[in-house]
Amino acid sequence: MRLLLDTHIWLWSLLDPDQLGREVTRAFETPDVELWLSPISVWEALMLIERGRVKVDRPAPEWMDEALAAVPLREAPLTHRVALESRRLRLPHADPADRFLAATARIYDLTLVTADRHLTRAREFAVLANK
């Protein structure tokens, strides 16, 4: 299984794992699972930290370097194809980060792990809903 982590899922896995549902936790513990992260999630997480919406115990860039080193994640490249697909997808809202994550899941044939109700209802890419 190849899982693309939505930003909040990635942050929860690091800072508040109790937020993760049983199915998501089981998937993360599966030996052959590949965990993927988009650069958009790194950018979004940095913005949340800088704005004080996510609390960490050291400066954001230092925390981010350690967080990225702590868990082996594959980087999902942000490409022209992903950008084009982000505009083709029919999503119920226009959040740019969500559009890029959804397009990344579709282009790379990844399952997006999310708790976002807007994304869990989408039918154009695979989703593992955090319940």
N, C-alpha and C positions, 0 to 999 in steps of 0.2 A: 504494500500500500504506500502511496506517495501523497503526503499531506502538506498542504500549504497553510501555514498558521496565520490567521487574521491577527492583527496587531494586539488586540486585547487578549486573545488566547495565549499568544507568546508571553505577554507581560504577566498574565495570571500564572502561567506555568513557572515563572521565575519568582514572582512576588507574593502570590496568593493562590497556591495550587488547589485550595479547597473550593475555589470557584469553578473548577473543571468538573464536568459531569463524568459519570462512571464510564460511559462508552468512549469518551475522549481519553480519559486516563488509561483505559485498557489499550486503546489504539497506540498511545505513546509508549506503552510498555511492550508492545509486540516486537519481537527481535528483528524482523525483516522490514519494519516500517522506515520509510525515508521521510525526514522532517525537512521542509523547505521554508525559507523566509524570503520575502521580497525586500529590496532596498526601500520600498515605500513604507514598509512597517518600521524600519529603522528610523527613517525620517519622521514618521508620525509619532513614534515613541519619544524621540528627542524633543519634538514640539510639545508633547504632553508633559514631559519632565520640566522643560524650560518654563512652561506656563503654570507649573505647580499643581497640575491635575493628577500627576503620578509622582509619588514621593520616593526618592532613592537616597542612599546614605553618603553619596559622594558626588562630585561634579558630573554632569550628564555624559560628557565624552568619555571620561574614565570609567563610569559605570557601564556604558555601552560597550566599550572594548572588552571588559570583563564578562559581560553578559553574552556577547557573541562567542567568546572563547570557552564559556562554561559548558555549552551544549552543542554537539556537532549538528549544524544545520547546513543544508545545501542552499546556496544563493540562487534565487530565481531571477535570471537576468531581465532587466527592464529594457526592452527592445522596441524598435519601430513597430513590429508586428503586435506587440502588447499594446502600445499606444493606440494603434488603429482599432484593435479589437475593443478597447475600452469605450470607444464611441459607438461601436456596432451593437454592443449588448443592450438588451432592453431590461433595465433595472428600475425598480419602483422609486428610486431617489437618485440624486445626482452627485452624491459625495465622491469627490475625485479619488480619494484613497481607495474607497470600496470598488470603484470602477476599475482601477488598476489591479487590485487584488483579484477581482472576478475575471478580468481578462487574462491575467497571469495563469490562473487555474485552468482556464479554457485552452490557452495556447500550449501549455506544457502538460496538459492532461493530468492535472493534480486535483485532489479533493480538498476544497477549502473548508477548514475547520473554523467555525464561527458561532457566535451566539446572537449575531445580528439578525433579527427577524426579517428584515428586508432581503437579506442575502439567503437565508435558509429557505425562502419561498421561491427563489429563482430556479428555473428549469434548464438553463443553458450551460450549466457546468455542475460538476459533482460537489455535494456539500455533506459534511459531517456536522450535524447540529450539536452544539453544546447544550445539553438539557440537564 
